Amino acid sequence: MAETLKKGTRVTGAEREKLASDLKKRYTAGESIRALAASTGRSYGFIHRILSESGVTLRGRGGATRGKSKQQQQR
């Protein structure tokens, strides 16, 4: 989405559906919630809510994991 949304404005109806489908495509293609928030000018929470409402399965946080890896456990 090239244009940013004015922070704090309500996004409803067809505009919200269009935004949700665009964000859903970008998120499933690998873009992060933080990246989507930065590019649209909206908050992390707003993007998270829109994605959840549109039925997207959100990814885990990633990063380092604690404990033994699966490969080490199988030995």
N, C-alpha and C positions, 0 to 999 in steps of 0.2 A: 504494500500500500504506500504509494508515493506521498500522499498528503497526510499530515498529522492531524489528529483530532484535537479540538480545543479541550484542554484539561477541565474536567468537571462538568462538561455538557452531557446531557442525557442522550443515549443512543437507543432509539426504539424502532419498532416496526421493521419495515423492509431494510432500512439502513443497518439495523442491528444484525439482521439475518445475513446481509451481504458481508458485513464485517466478520461475523462468526465463521462463515464459509471460507473467507480469505485467510483468516488466522488459522483455521483448522488445516487447510492445505499446507500452509507454511510450517506449522508445527509438526505435522506428520512427515514433512520433507526433511525434518531435522533441526529446524530453527528453535532456539530456546525461548522460554517465556520471557526472560529478561531482554533478549534481543527484540522480540516482538513488542514489548512494552516501550523500549527505547525508540523503535522506529515509528510507532504510532503516537507517542507522546502520552500514553496512558500508564496507569500504575500496574505493577506486577499482579496485584489482587484483581484488578479489573480484567486483565487478560486471562488469568487463571479461572475466574468465574465464567467468562464467555466460553472458554474451551470446555469447562465442565458442563455447562448448559447445553453445549452442542454435542455432547456424548463422546468426546475424545477421551481415550485412555491415556492418562498422564504418565510420563516416564518418571522413573526414580531419580533421585538426586545425583547419583554417580559419585565420582571421586574415589578416594581410597576406602577399602572395606576393612573391617576388623576381623581378626581371626584367620584361620587357615583357608587357603583357596580350595576350590572344589577338587582340583587336580591333586593337591597334596593329601586331601582327605581320602581319596580313592586308593592310595598306595597301601 
